[in-house]
Amino acid sequence: MAGELEQVVVELQRVIAADFPIVSEVNDHLLQMKGKLFRPTLLLLSHQAAGAAAADSRAVTLAAVVELIHLATLVHDDSVDHSVLRRGLPTINALFSHQIAVIMGDYLYSRAIIELVRLDDHEALRVLARVTNEMTVGEMRQLEAHDKLAYGEAEYDALIRAKTASLLSGACEVGALTVPANYRQALARFGMLLGMAFQITDDLLDYTEPEAVTGKPSGLDLREHKVTLPLIAALARVGPEGRRVVAALMEAAEPTDDLVAEVIRLVETAGGLETARQRALDLAQRAEAELDVLPPSPARDALQGSIAYAVERRS
C-alpha cells in the first residue's frame, strides 16, 4: 500500500492547507504526528478486498478524511487529558496552547466535512457523521465515570467500541460502500472487532512498555485515573488491601511513581494483564472469521495481517 499511502499524505496536505500562519504551523507539526496511517490503510485494503478496482482518487480522498477525523480526536483528547507527549513529540496543547488545540481539532473536523461534501458522497458522509458522533459520546462516557472502582467491563466495552473501534469500523465500511451489502457489513464488523482488540492492546502497553517504546510516559492511563481492562480484571480478584491501594491512586491528584508502580505490580500479579491479552486475542479471532466471506486476494491477506499488527505491536 506504500504508493497509495503516499497519495493519502499528499491529499492530507492539500486538504488541511491554509493561508493563516498559525494554522499552517500547527498543520506542519500534525503531519509529523500522523503515525502509521493505520485507518487509511484499512479503508484502502477494504476497498480492494471487497472487489473494487485499485484505489482511485475518491478512495484516496476518503482515506485522507478518515485520517483527518482521527487526528482531530487525538488533538482534542490530548487537550482534555493535558497530555504533553504523543508518539514521542510534543502535543499541540503543550507546544502551542489548549485554546489552539481545541480550535485546530474543530478545523480538522470541518475540513473533513468539506471534503465529503465536495465528493457529493452522501453514504460516506452518513457513515462518518455517525462515527464522529459515537466517538464524541464515548469520550463523554469516560468523563462521566465518577466511581472508578465500580467501572465494569460492560462500561469499558461500550467506551472502546465508541472511542476507537467505531472509526476503524467506519473506515472499513466506507472502503466498501460500492460493493455487495454482505461484504460491506462483514467489513464493518471486522473493523469493529479489530478496533476493540487494538484498543485493549493499547491499554496493555500502558502497563508493559516503557516511555522510550510508546512515546508517552509509562503508566499514563493510571496517572490520568483511567480505568482500563487490565485494572478492571484485577479489581475483581484482589482483596480489600489491593482495592485500597487502587483507591489511593485514584484519589491522588498527581500519583507518585511508587504508587503507580505498586498498582502496575498488583494488576500483573492478579492476572489482569493476561485476562486483557486473552480478550484481545479472542476479538482478533472473531475479526478474522469475518473475512471468510471475501474472495481470496492479496488485499484480504493484508487485512488478516493487520490483525497481527493490532494485537502484537509494541507501540
Rosetta blueprint (number, residue, H / E / L):
1 M L
2 A H
3 G H
4 E H
5 L H
6 E H
7 Q H
8 V H
9 V H
10 V H
11 E H
12 L H
13 Q H
14 R H
15 V H
16 I H
17 A L
18 A L
19 D L
20 F L
21 P H
22 I H
23 V H
24 S H
25 E H
26 V H
27 N H
28 D H
29 H H
30 L H
31 L H
32 Q H
33 M L
34 K L
35 G L
36 K L
37 L L
38 F H
39 R H
40 P H
41 T H
42 L H
43 L H
44 L H
45 L H
46 S H
47 H H
48 Q H
49 A H
50 A L
51 G L
52 A L
53 A L
54 A L
55 A L
56 D L
57 S H
58 R H
59 A H
60 V H
61 T H
62 L H
63 A H
64 A H
65 V H
66 V H
67 E H
68 L H
69 I H
70 H H
71 L H
72 A H
73 T H
74 L H
75 V H
76 H H
77 D H
78 D H
79 S H
80 V H
81 D H
82 H L
83 S L
84 V L
85 L E
86 R E
87 R L
88 G L
89 L E
90 P E
91 T L
92 I H
93 N H
94 A H
95 L H
96 F L
97 S L
98 H H
99 Q H
100 I H
101 A H
102 V H
103 I H
104 M H
105 G H
106 D H
107 Y H
108 L H
109 Y H
110 S H
111 R H
112 A H
113 I H
114 I H
115 E H
116 L H
117 V H
118 R H
119 L H
120 D L
121 D L
122 H H
123 E H
124 A H
125 L H
126 R H
127 V H
128 L H
129 A H
130 R H
131 V H
132 T H
133 N H
134 E H
135 M H
136 T H
137 V H
138 G H
139 E H
140 M H
141 R H
142 Q H
143 L H
144 E L
145 A L
146 H L
147 D L
148 K H
149 L H
150 A H
151 Y L
152 G L
153 E H
154 A H
155 E H
156 Y H
157 D H
158 A H
159 L H
160 I H
161 R H
162 A H
163 K H
164 T H
165 A H
166 S H
167 L H
168 L H
169 S H
170 G H
171 A H
172 C H
173 E H
174 V H
175 G H
176 A L
177 L L
178 T L
179 V L
180 P L
181 A H
182 N H
183 Y H
184 R H
185 Q H
186 A H
187 L H
188 A H
189 R H
190 F H
191 G H
192 M H
193 L H
194 L H
195 G H
196 M H
197 A H
198 F H
199 Q H
200 I H
201 T H
202 D H
203 D H
204 L H
205 L H
206 D H
207 Y H
208 T H
209 E L
210 P L
211 E H
212 A H
213 V H
214 T H
215 G L
216 K L
217 P L
218 S L
219 G L
220 L H
221 D H
222 L H
223 R H
224 E L
225 H L
226 K L
227 V L
228 T L
229 L H
230 P H
231 L H
232 I H
233 A H
234 A H
235 L H
236 A L
237 R L
238 V L
239 G L
240 P H
241 E H
242 G H
243 R H
244 R H
245 V H
246 V H
247 A H
248 A H
249 L H
250 M H
251 E H
252 A L
253 A L
254 E L
255 P L
256 T L
257 D H
258 D H
259 L H
260 V H
261 A H
262 E H
263 V H
264 I H
265 R H
266 L H
267 V H
268 E H
269 T H
270 A L
271 G L
272 G H
273 L H
274 E H
275 T H
276 A H
277 R H
278 Q H
279 R H
280 A H
281 L H
282 D H
283 L H
284 A H
285 Q H
286 R H
287 A H
288 E H
289 A H
290 E H
291 L H
292 D H
293 V H
294 L L
295 P L
296 P L
297 S L
298 P H
299 A H
300 R H
301 D H
302 A H
303 L H
304 Q H
305 G H
306 S H
307 I H
308 A H
309 Y H
310 A H
311 V H
312 E H
313 R L
314 R L
315 S L
